[in-house]
Structure formats: C-alpha cells, structure tokens
Amino acid sequence: AHKKLSSIEAWENSKKAALEAELKKIEEKLEKQKAEYVEKMKNKIALIHKEAEEKKAMVEAKRGEDLLKAEEIAAKYRATGTTPNKVLGCF
C-alpha cells in the first residue's frame, strides 16, 4: 500500500510540475505580448505628439505671416496717410 501511495504522489507531482511549467510558459508569452503592445502604443503616442507639434508649428507660422501682412498693410496706410475703405464703410 505504501508503494502505491508513493507512486500516486510521484505521478501527481510530475503532473503538477508539467502544468506549472506550461503555466509559466504561457505567462512569459503574455508578458512578451504585453510588452510589444505597450511599445506599439508608446510609438503611436509619440507619432501623434509629433503630428500635433507639426500642426502647431504650421498654425504659428501662418499666424506670424498674417501678423506680418497686417503690419505691412498698416505701415502702407500710415505711409500714404489714408484709411482703409472697410473702416469707413460702417459710418
């Protein structure tokens, strides 16, 4: 009886060890997939940030051009001593 019990325990232990090894393998695979997914998401976030910075730079450049254009027009009116027709249109 003692021999049968010990062989059953040995069988149980070997099955447990095999399942625990399989579980560890699956957990490692999931960790690797998670790390790859996190890396992809970080890359997407960085790409979105880069695009946003480029768009902001374009808006700032356009605003600078518009401001420069307005200053040039104002300087032209000051130099000629005239006022724009649109200003007088409201009277």
C-alpha positions in Angstrom: 0.0 0.0 0.0 2.8 2.4 0.9 4.5 1.8 -2.5 1.2 2.5 -4.4 0.7 5.8 -2.4 4.2 6.9 -3.1 3.8 6.1 -6.9 0.5 8.1 -6.9 2.2 11.0 -5.2 5.0 10.9 -7.7 2.5 10.8 -10.6 0.7 13.8 -9.0 3.9 15.8 -8.5 5.0 15.2 -12.1 1.6 16.3 -13.5 1.7 19.4 -11.3 5.2 20.2 -12.3 4.3 19.8 -16.0 1.2 22.1 -15.6 3.1 24.7 -13.6 5.8 24.7 -16.3 3.2 25.2 -19.0 1.5 28.0 -17.0 4.9 29.7 -16.6 5.5 29.4 -20.3 2.0 31.0 -21.1 2.6 33.8 -18.6 6.0 34.6 -20.2 4.4 34.6 -23.6 1.6 37.0 -22.4 4.2 39.3 -20.8 6.1 39.4 -24.0 2.9 40.3 -26.0 2.1 42.9 -23.4 5.5 44.5 -23.7 5.2 44.6 -27.5 1.7 46.1 -27.3 2.9 48.7 -24.8 5.8 49.6 -27.2 3.4 49.9 -30.1 1.1 52.2 -28.1 4.0 54.4 -27.0 5.2 54.7 -30.6 1.6 55.7 -31.7 1.5 58.3 -28.9 4.9 59.7 -30.0 3.7 59.8 -33.6 0.5 61.7 -32.6 2.6 64.1 -30.5 4.9 64.7 -33.4 2.0 65.4 -35.8 0.4 67.8 -33.2 3.7 69.6 -32.9 4.0 70.0 -36.7 0.4 71.2 -36.9 1.0 73.7 -34.1 4.2 74.9 -35.9 2.2 75.4 -39.1 -0.5 77.4 -37.2 2.1 79.6 -35.5 3.8 80.2 -38.9 0.5 81.1 -40.5 -0.3 83.4 -37.6 3.1 85.0 -38.0 2.6 85.5 -41.7 -0.9 87.0 -41.1 0.5 89.3 -38.5 3.4 90.4 -40.7 0.9 91.0 -43.6 -1.3 93.1 -41.3 1.7 95.1 -40.2 2.8 95.7 -43.8 -0.7 96.9 -44.7 -0.8 99.1 -41.6 2.6 100.6 -42.5 1.4 101.2 -46.1 -1.7 103.1 -44.8 0.4 105.1 -42.4 2.9 106.0 -45.1 0.3 107.1 -47.5 -1.8 108.8 -44.8 -5.0 107.1 -45.9 -7.5 104.9 -44.1 -8.8 101.6 -45.3 -12.2 101.7 -47.1 -13.6 99.0 -44.8 -13.1 101.2 -41.7 -15.2 104.0 -43.3 -17.9 101.5 -44.5 -19.5 101.3 -41.1 -20.5 105.1 -41.0 
